[in-house]
Amino acid sequence: MKLVVAVVQDQDSNRLSNALTKNDFRATKLASTGGFLRSGNTTFLIGVDDGLVPKLMDLIRENCRSREQMVAPVSPMGGNADSYIPYPVEVEVGGATIFVLPIEQFHHF
């Protein structure tokens, strides 16, 4: 048994949630915020048998694609402004950050 923790951009959240439900994966969704861009994310907690981890990874990969996006950087507060870039920059967003953790026991009541 594994616990898969998948952090995805909010833009991919509904698509992934629908795909998980369609493929009989149960998941808990938590709202989260990314540190770098301070943008909304969704964190999925998914308990899954060891043999289904590859199928789940494929499903996440298919529904959470990275893409380029223009963002306006946040101005530094009290820090060194020498390296601050005051105009929008293109960064890669989306995709998924996934952690697969071993589970010693699982109980469902």
C-alpha positions in Angstrom: 0.0 0.0 0.0 1.2 3.5 -0.9 0.1 7.0 -0.2 0.6 9.2 -3.3 0.7 12.9 -2.6 0.3 14.9 -5.8 0.6 18.7 -5.9 -0.9 20.1 -9.1 -1.7 23.6 -10.3 -5.4 24.6 -9.8 -5.8 24.8 -13.6 -5.2 21.0 -13.8 -7.2 20.1 -10.7 -10.6 19.5 -12.1 -9.3 17.5 -15.1 -7.3 15.2 -12.8 -10.1 14.9 -10.3 -12.5 13.7 -13.0 -9.9 11.3 -14.4 -9.3 9.8 -10.9 -13.0 9.3 -10.4 -13.5 7.8 -13.8 -10.6 5.3 -13.1 -11.9 4.3 -9.6 -9.2 6.0 -7.6 -10.4 7.7 -4.4 -8.7 10.9 -3.5 -8.8 13.7 -0.9 -8.3 17.2 -2.3 -6.7 19.9 -0.2 -6.2 23.6 -1.2 -2.6 24.6 -1.1 -0.5 27.6 -2.2 2.9 27.4 -4.0 5.8 29.3 -2.6 7.5 30.5 -5.7 4.6 32.0 -7.7 2.3 32.2 -4.7 -0.4 30.7 -6.9 -3.1 28.3 -6.1 -2.4 24.6 -6.1 -4.4 21.5 -5.2 -2.8 18.7 -3.2 -4.3 15.2 -3.8 -3.9 12.4 -1.2 -4.5 9.1 -2.8 -4.2 5.7 -1.1 -3.4 3.0 -3.7 -2.2 -0.6 -3.8 1.4 -1.0 -4.9 0.5 -2.6 -8.2 -1.7 0.4 -9.2 1.0 3.1 -8.7 2.2 3.0 -12.3 -1.3 3.4 -13.6 -1.9 6.3 -11.3 1.4 8.0 -12.3 0.3 7.7 -16.0 -3.0 9.2 -15.2 -1.4 12.1 -13.4 1.1 12.6 -16.2 -1.7 12.7 -18.8 -3.8 15.3 -17.0 -1.2 17.6 -15.5 1.0 19.1 -18.3 3.6 21.8 -17.7 3.3 25.0 -19.8 4.9 28.4 -20.2 3.2 31.4 -18.5 4.0 35.1 -18.2 4.1 36.2 -14.6 4.9 39.5 -12.9 7.5 39.0 -10.2 6.7 40.1 -6.6 8.8 43.1 -5.6 11.3 42.4 -2.8 10.3 43.6 0.7 13.3 44.9 2.6 15.7 42.8 0.6 18.2 43.6 -2.0 16.5 45.2 -5.0 19.6 45.1 -7.2 18.5 41.8 -8.9 14.8 42.7 -9.0 13.3 42.4 -12.5 10.3 44.8 -12.7 8.8 43.3 -15.9 6.9 40.0 -16.5 9.0 36.9 -17.1 8.1 33.6 -18.7 8.2 30.6 -16.4 7.2 27.0 -16.6 4.1 26.2 -14.6 1.8 23.2 -14.2 2.8 19.6 -14.2 2.8 17.8 -10.9 5.0 17.2 -8.0 4.5 13.7 -6.7 5.6 11.9 -3.5 5.0 8.2 -3.1 5.1 7.1 0.5 5.0 3.6 2.0 2.0 2.9 4.2 2.4 0.4 7.1 -1.3 0.1 7.9 -4.5 1.3 6.3 -7.9 1.2 7.9 -11.2 2.3 6.3 -14.2 2.4 8.7 
